[in-house]
Amino acid sequence: MGITDLGFSVPGDISVIGFDNQRFPHENYSGPRITGICQPLYQMGLDSIKTITDVLDGKLKEPVTRLYDTTLQEYETVGPPPDL
């Protein structure tokens, strides 16, 4: 059961935000384009490969933490909060 099946509207009653800005909802999906948090997936993949290679080559022995910038790509599924 979905949000609209329960009598709610997007974004009128509920805002919906996905992650990774995926663009392939279920094939039967006919709703608005989903707002999403975007990550630099390509760069994250490259950095992961380099880190794994450095570990395997013995160049890296300590845990690694990396922070990446994210952005909000706003489409039709977010709106202002409702008046209460």
Secondary structure, DSSP 8 states (H G I E B T S, - for coil): --TGGGT--TTTT---EEETT-----TT--S---EEEE--HHHHHHHHHHHHHHHHTTS--S--------EEE--TT-------
